[in-house]
């Protein structure tokens, strides 16, 4: 029995005394991937470094990247 507490594509129900959340498999997989990324110290460090580079303006335009990769013909 799914309760009436439906929000978007998720539902909250109670099976016995245990509340459960029902959501589409794709949403669950995306959430698990994000949790894996957030729990990786190496990735957290790389994300922090990238954010600092963006703040400092150390970025390249798409045109520059294509030129460096010899994709701009």
C-alpha positions as CSV (number, residue, x, y, z in Angstrom):
1,X,0.0,0.0,0.0
2,X,1.6,3.3,-1.1
3,X,0.7,6.3,1.0
4,X,-0.7,9.5,-0.3
5,X,2.6,11.3,0.5
6,X,3.6,11.3,-3.1
7,X,6.0,14.1,-4.2
8,X,7.2,14.2,-7.8
9,X,8.4,10.7,-8.8
10,X,9.0,9.4,-5.2
11,X,6.6,7.9,-2.7
12,X,6.9,7.3,1.1
13,X,5.2,4.3,2.6
14,X,5.4,2.4,5.8
15,X,5.9,-1.4,5.7
16,X,5.2,-2.6,9.2
17,X,7.1,-0.1,11.4
18,X,9.8,0.8,8.8
19,X,9.3,3.8,6.6
20,X,10.5,3.2,3.0
21,X,11.1,5.5,0.0
22,X,10.1,4.4,-3.4
23,X,11.8,6.1,-6.4
24,X,12.7,5.4,-10.0
25,X,15.8,3.2,-10.5
26,X,17.5,5.8,-12.5
27,X,17.1,8.4,-9.7
28,X,18.5,5.8,-7.2
29,X,21.5,5.0,-9.4
30,X,22.2,8.7,-9.9
31,X,22.0,9.3,-6.1
32,X,24.4,6.4,-5.4
33,X,26.9,7.7,-8.0
34,X,26.8,11.1,-6.3
35,X,27.3,9.6,-2.9
36,X,30.3,7.7,-4.2
37,X,31.8,10.9,-5.6
38,X,31.1,12.8,-2.4
39,X,32.8,10.1,-0.3
40,X,36.0,10.1,-2.4
41,X,38.7,12.3,-0.8
42,X,40.6,12.4,-4.1
43,X,37.6,13.6,-6.0
44,X,36.7,16.2,-3.3
45,X,40.2,17.6,-3.6
46,X,40.0,17.8,-7.4
47,X,36.6,19.5,-7.2
48,X,38.0,22.0,-4.7
49,X,41.0,22.7,-6.9
50,X,38.8,23.2,-10.0
51,X,36.5,25.6,-8.1
52,X,39.5,27.6,-7.0
53,X,40.8,27.8,-10.6
54,X,37.4,29.0,-11.8
55,X,37.4,31.7,-9.1
56,X,40.8,32.8,-10.2
57,X,39.7,32.9,-13.8
58,X,42.0,30.1,-14.8
59,X,39.7,28.7,-17.4
60,X,39.7,28.0,-21.2
61,X,37.1,28.7,-23.7
62,X,35.7,25.9,-25.8
63,X,37.4,27.4,-28.8
64,X,40.8,27.3,-27.0
65,X,40.3,23.7,-25.9
66,X,39.4,22.6,-29.5
67,X,42.4,24.4,-30.8
68,X,44.7,22.7,-28.2
69,X,43.2,19.3,-29.0
70,X,43.5,20.0,-32.8
71,X,39.7,19.6,-33.1
72,X,39.3,23.1,-34.6
73,X,39.6,22.7,-38.3
